[in-house]
Amino acid sequence: MNPVAVTIFIALFAFVTLLGFGAARWRRGDLDHLHEWGLGGRRFGTLVTWFLLGGDLYTAYTFVAVPALMFGAGAVGFFAVPYTVLVYPILFAVFPKLWAVAHEKGYVTAADVVRGRFDSRMLALAIAVTGIVATMPYIALQLVGMEVVIAGLGIPMTMTVAGVAVPDAPLLIAFVVLAAYTYNSGLRAPALIAVVKDALLYITVLAAVIVIPAQLGGYAKIFASVDAKSLLLAPAAPGNLGAQSAYATLALGSALALLLYPHSVTGLLSASSVKAVKRNAVILPAYSFALGLIALLGFMAVAAGVKSLPEFASGFKQFGNTFAVPALFLHSFPAWFVGIAFAAIAIGALVPAAIMSIACANLFTRNIYKEFIAPNASHKSESQVAKITSLVVKLGALFFIIELPMQYAINLQLLGGILIIQTLPAVFLGLYMRRLHPMALLAGWAAGIAAGAWMFVDAGYKTTYALKLFSLTVPCYEALSSLVLNLAIALVLSAMLGGGKRQESRA
Amino acid sequence: MNEPAPKRGPRLSWLLLLLPFAAMLFVPFYNRVEPTFLGIPFFYWYQLLWIPLGVLVLLPAYLADRR
């Protein structure tokens, strides 16, 4: 345990905790209203939205998992770059319209929008439940990023409090603190903390891509140290498109899925204007660039040979390749900077975890509680239910990561992408196509989920499934192939049923 | 956006949004080492380059839409 690194880490953590509680007073609004607690009063301008979405879409888990994949598997891990390139044209095409509809009618969630457009409670319920189920394991995985850096600092995971040994104590503390200020301040807390997190993140990335290559003798040497087979994707073989079709479909499917996640919708709906949304489509790619550089850290870890260094043996044993970036930082940076870099990762886990739990809480409150349990709930009780739901969601995530093997959370998060993309026809196409029938959308959703989950299990919990098209084998991201089935069913059935009643019944 | 006059402008600029999809989804084009740039293989710098290019193709639609 290095006292300098640990002190800086804890000081930064304490600072953002204060910010989190203080955020309730920032751009003060009545937190007894759900759109104030759960959408920050829709008052975030271009810059705050940029920080919020940057902290939200590019999660700590992403920043640890992507270089870990590069470290372990090579070129495949770089799909994160084309993935984030494709996100922004989609965001630009769809979200200004979604924002305008939500703003006009006072909608808080994607399921609200679907409820209003198609006048179908069941379809809206399907959208809400899919969102919650897909997001829960994602919250759990944010803890993984935090766990890895805490272990990297050498802080003992089991602490003795009043004579009783408490396992995973640092994680428990971090999560209780997070739960408390999210409850207290709502979406304002992660918005304010995101500013600090992003500042730390950019400093870390900048230092890493300058200092580490200099130590390792330049980029040419770094790439030369990577095994020739993992430097590129395996070329297509006769009759099999192989890794290249997997790569392209992973990039496209992930880009479509990302924007449908409840935390993306919550982040974008909290913007104060269409202009702020559009501007963010233009300025958010700055984070993509940071992510691309961070992905390359995986290769730098290979070049530095961290896996064979004895001081990191226990870390790799416990966390596998996920430990590659923390090990690289410990190996390359002075202690004080390790404190800053690790704080960036740990605080980077708090922001999306908070936004995701708020997004789940919004969905539960608006589309399950108010729709099916207490239709006459007041604003105040609506807001109260959301606050409590955000606590329950985080407790669930904590239980998940402490009690179950990490692999379960990872598999469920992968499945989550396949599930959430099935809401695309209702949420995105519903904005543009009037002739969709809610029952057709529901049938497509069910078929997409069944097919996607079946392929995922049949492939042995892998996200690509080898489709056979006549004599050609096409490995394809299951989210994309199941979405095609979903779309085909939704469009054909809609044509047969003669379109939906298009009512905007509920304000 | 629905006024008759500026209709052609926005339409064309929206087509530009399809360019990143063509550039990113045709993998065999960039799945190679040469030409390298500062020692970085083509596969990596080409995809990184598309992050700023992706912003550039958004700009015409962004500007046309602003009115």
Boltz contact constraints between the chains, C-beta under 6 A:
constraints:
  - contact:
      token1: [A, 81]
      token2: [B, 47]
      max_distance: 6.0
  - contact:
      token1: [A, 82]
      token2: [B, 24]
      max_distance: 6.0
  - contact:
      token1: [A, 82]
      token2: [B, 47]
      max_distance: 6.0
  - contact:
      token1: [A, 85]
      token2: [B, 20]
      max_distance: 6.0
  - contact:
      token1: [A, 85]
      token2: [B, 24]
      max_distance: 6.0
  - contact:
      token1: [A, 85]
      token2: [B, 50]
      max_distance: 6.0
  - contact:
      token1: [A, 85]
      token2: [B, 51]
      max_distance: 6.0
  - contact:
      token1: [A, 85]
      token2: [B, 54]
      max_distance: 6.0
  - contact:
      token1: [A, 86]
      token2: [B, 20]
      max_distance: 6.0
  - contact:
      token1: [A, 86]
      token2: [B, 24]
      max_distance: 6.0
  - contact:
      token1: [A, 88]
      token2: [B, 54]
      max_distance: 6.0
  - contact:
      token1: [A, 89]
      token2: [B, 17]
      max_distance: 6.0
  - contact:
      token1: [A, 89]
      token2: [B, 20]
      max_distance: 6.0
  - contact:
      token1: [A, 92]
      token2: [B, 58]
      max_distance: 6.0
  - contact:
      token1: [A, 218]
      token2: [B, 39]
      max_distance: 6.0
  - contact:
      token1: [A, 219]
      token2: [B, 38]
      max_distance: 6.0
  - contact:
      token1: [A, 219]
      token2: [B, 39]
      max_distance: 6.0
  - contact:
      token1: [A, 219]
      token2: [B, 40]
      max_distance: 6.0
  - contact:
      token1: [A, 220]
      token2: [B, 39]
      max_distance: 6.0
  - contact:
      token1: [A, 223]
      token2: [B, 41]
      max_distance: 6.0
  - contact:
      token1: [A, 232]
      token2: [B, 31]
      max_distance: 6.0
  - contact:
      token1: [A, 232]
      token2: [B, 43]
      max_distance: 6.0
  - contact:
      token1: [A, 233]
      token2: [B, 31]
      max_distance: 6.0
  - contact:
      token1: [A, 244]
      token2: [B, 27]
      max_distance: 6.0
  - contact:
      token1: [A, 247]
      token2: [B, 27]
      max_distance: 6.0
  - contact:
      token1: [A, 248]
      token2: [B, 25]
      max_distance: 6.0
  - contact:
      token1: [A, 248]
      token2: [B, 27]
      max_distance: 6.0
  - contact:
      token1: [A, 278]
      token2: [B, 62]
      max_distance: 6.0
  - contact:
      token1: [A, 282]
      token2: [B, 55]
      max_distance: 6.0
  - contact:
      token1: [A, 282]
      token2: [B, 58]
      max_distance: 6.0
  - contact:
      token1: [A, 282]
      token2: [B, 62]
      max_distance: 6.0
  - contact:
      token1: [A, 285]
      token2: [B, 51]
      max_distance: 6.0
  - contact:
      token1: [A, 285]
      token2: [B, 55]
      max_distance: 6.0
  - contact:
      token1: [A, 288]
      token2: [B, 51]
      max_distance: 6.0
  - contact:
      token1: [A, 289]
      token2: [B, 51]
      max_distance: 6.0
  - contact:
      token1: [A, 292]
      token2: [B, 48]
      max_distance: 6.0
